[in-house]
Amino acid sequence: MWFYNYSVAQLEKIAEDKLREFDSERLTIPKGIDVYDFIETCLDVPYEWKNLTPNQSILGVTAFNDGYWWVWDGGEGELPKKHPVTKGTILIDNSLVSPGAVKGRENFTVIHEAFHQILHQKVFNQRALRERSFSRAQDISARIGKVKPNLTGMDITEWQANAATAAFLMPRQAVIFAFRETMKIPSHKSLPIKWSLAVDLRVEEMADMFNVSYTAMKYRLFDLGLVEGGMVEDGSILF
């Protein structure tokens, strides 16, 4: 599979350029976001909510060509049906907008799919990929920015979309500002600081500022070098 070999710095620049086009204040000021407004304003592609799988194993789908996706929108026990989609369509799983769903998880999935549109149009076109013209947003929790050996092309494009999404929803300068303000860290004190229970208790507060999940914000703090400590392979924290 062919793909662009974007660096973290390049992905961050692409994300910030898009944010500058959409709402430049968010580059430096913590703000909420309407992710569907971003699609309408900057991408102008259709989006829909469907039951993409019977078990929520896939939360988002981007169509790079005209085609269809199987959906489970019937009653219990009914078979899936073909749902036609046009090129550019973004499908979001209904579970992300159901009562009690985490808004930050929905936001990350939607922007993840949007960045597949921005980054990977040529990767998934019919000529480049005859047998697969969809990009799937798996429900994965791999640390953003961490590249493991022997990644497949699909793994790499998923990581690229994740990294760009993190930079878009949690812009570097805005997060640094919010982190210092929330943690009462004066400007003369250098970063990173050690991860602690005190930091952990503030992550949810910061996540709410940016309309993201606790997990996404935690990883972003580590990736930006604002905190350091005992994060282990499964993403948990050792104090």
LINTAGI-V542334 format. One line per field, one symbol per residue. psi: psi as a letter, one per 40 degrees, with the letter a starting at -180 (. if undefined). burial: # if it has 24 or more other C-alpha atoms within 12 Angstrom, else .. A space follows every 50 residues. Layout:
psi->???
burial->???
//
This chain:
psi->hiiigiidddddddddddddddgddedehhiiihdddddddedfiiiihi gdieefdhdihhheiiaiihifeaiheiiiihhiiihehhhhhddeeihe ihdddddddddddddddddfdddeidddgdeheihhgigifihhehhiif iidddddddddddddddddgidddddddddddefhidehiiiihhidddd dedddddddefiiddddddddddefdiiafhideeihh.
burial->..#....#..##.###.##..##..##.#####.##.##...#.###### ###....########..##.##............#.##########.... ..###################.###.......######.#.#####.... ...###########################.##...........#...## .##.####################.####..........
//
